[in-house]
């Protein structure tokens, strides 16, 4: 299977990551990737960048080291109504927008509450990817998630960082496996991402790919082989 991009990574701007945008692009080029998404944590997460950072991303080149750059945000879902921590004024300037749940920004609730929050976030026209939905601390109804992601033309993420041995997210293999089962049933597409916070993790999808193979998930439902298909989701 072709795997030509990584759309969920972080630079030093996120506050707990360790390389610059230029270093991340060089790492992607060394791997032969065609494109790289750098999606900084949005302002509700402690220690990350101010909203102004996202408004000013237009000054950054969209190609470095021969790699096409997609510059965006990993939003925080901040309540059970799916509200996020950047508004339209910032979001309309971004190349890619991921929405995720993080403990500093949202107290875990019931499966029903969390599923509702995810689905409301999908309804946001600027959200194109749901980040690490495998996290058992935020357990959702994966059947409903897969159905609604298909309806709203949103990608569900297979997060390699979640699946790494020793990862801090809970029951990620089991949850991602359940998600893939329903994605296959509804024809919902997924994206493999590294969630890299250091350049050595850029493009590392080995555990996500292992899960795809183990489950027999159809490769045609994984978008990582086509920038054209990715762009179709980013232009929703």
N, C-alpha and C positions, 0 to 999 in steps of 0.2 A: 504494500500500500504506500502511495506517495504521502509524505509528511513534510510539507515545504514551509510551514510557518508555525509560530508560537505567538499567541495573541494575549497572553496574560503573564506579564512580568512587571517588575518594579525596579526603579532606580533609587539613588540616594534621596531623591525628593520625598519618597514615602516615609523617611525617617528611621526605618529599621531595616533598610536594605543597604547594599555595600558597593555599588558600582554606578558610574555615570551613564547617561544615555549613550555617549560615544563608545564607552567600553562594552555596553550591552550589544550595540549594533555590530561592533567588531567581533564579538563572540558569536553572534548569529551568522555573520559572514564566514567565519572560520568553519562553521558547520555546514555551509552551503545552503542555508535557509534563504528563501526568496523574500520573506517579510517577517517583521517583528512588531508585535503590539506591546507598547509600554503603557501600563494602566495604573497610574499612581493611586494610592489610597485617598479617598475623598475626605473632606475636613473633619467629619465627626470622629474619626479614629485618632486617638491621642498621638501627637508627635509628627503628623503628616503635614502636607502643604496646605496653604490657604486657598480659598476659592479663586483668588487672583491668579494663582499659578495656572489654572486650567484656562482662564480667559486669555492668557498670554502665549499659549502654545503655538499660535500661528507663526511665531518668530522662528521656530525650530524647523530645520530642513526635514522634508519627508523622505529623503533618501540619504543614508550614511553608509559608507563602506560597501556600496553596491546593494544594500538591503533596503527595501521599501519599509518605511516606518508608519505605523498607525499609532497615534498618540491619543490617549484617552484617560479614563478613570475607572477604578473599581469603587463603585458607589456602595455606601452602607444603607441597607434597609433599616430604617430607624423606628418603625412601629408596625403594628399588625395590620395596618391599612396599606402597607407597601410603600410608604413615603420614603424618599431618599434625600441625601444631604447635599445635593447640588440642584440648582434650578435650571429652567430652560435657557436662561441667558448664557450660562456656562456650557450646558450640555449640547447646545446646537453647534458649538465650535469644535466638538470632539470627533475624532475619527472612529472611535469604538467605545462602547459603554457596557460595562459589566455591573451587575447588581448582586451583592452578596450579603450574608449575615455574619456579623462578628460579635463576640461577647461584650466588648466595651460599648457597643452601640445599641444592642437589642437583647433584652432578657429573654432567654428561651421560654416559650409558652407551650401550649398544647399543639398536637399535630394539626388540628383543625385551624387554629389561629395562625400557625406558621405557613400552612398551605395557602390560606387566604392571603397572607402577606406576600408570598412569592408570586401568586397569580396577579395580585394588584400591581406589583412591580413590573410584571410582564406587560400589563396594559399601558404602562408608560411608553409613549412612542419613541423615546430616546434609548430605551434599554434593549440591547440586542443579545445579551448573553446572561444566563444565570450562573454565577460563580459557585463553585464547590457545593452543589446541592446535596452531596453525599454526607455532610457533617451531621452525625447522629445527635449532636447537641441541639440541632434544629431539624428534627425529624419531620418530614413532610409526607404527604400522600403522593407517591411517585406515579401512580396511575393517573391521578388528576393533573399532576405537573406535566407529564408527557402529553396528555391530551391538550392542555391549554398552550403549551409551548408550540405544538403543531399549529393550533388555531391562530396564535399571535405571531407566528413566524419568528420565534426566538430560539436560540441555541441553548441546549443544556450542556454543561461542562463536565468532562472527565478530567479531574484535577490530579495531575501526577503527584503533586506534593501531598495530597490527602492519602494517596495509596502507598507512599513510601513506608517501609518498615520504620516503626518508631514515631510515625506522625501523630500529632496531637488531636486530630479530629477523630470522632468516635464512630466505629463500625463502618468505616468508609467502603471497604471492599464489599461487604454485605449490602449496603445501601446502594452503591453504584451498580452492583449486579441487578438489584431489583429495578432500578431506574432503567437500565438498558433493556430489560425484558419488556417493559411497557413502551419504551421508545420504539423497539422493533415492531410491536403490535400496531402502533399508530403511525409508523413511518416518520417519527420525530427525529430530527438530526441532532448530532452531538458534535462537540469540538474538543479535541485533546489540547490541554494547555499545561505548561510547567508550573505556573505560579512562582517563577524564579524570583528570589530576592538577592541573588548573587550570580555573577556571570557564568560560573561553572554549571549552573542548573538550566541555563537557557537551552531550549530545544529538547530537554530531557522528558520524553513521553514514554519511557520504557515500561512503567507499571500500568499506565493507561492502555498502552498497546497490548500488554500481556492480558489485561482483562477483556479487551475486545476479542482477542484470540480465544481465550478460555471459554467465553460465553457463545462464541460463534456469531457475534453481532455482525450484521451485514456491513461490509466496508463502505458500501455506497451511502450509508447513513452517517459516515464520519466525513466532515467537510475539509479535513486538513490537506487534501490533495489538490484543491482548486481555489485559487484566489478569486476567480470569477464567482464561484458559488458563495464564498465568504462575503464578497462585496454585495451580493444579493440580499444577505441578511443585514448587513450594515446600513443598507439604504432603505430599510423598512419604513 
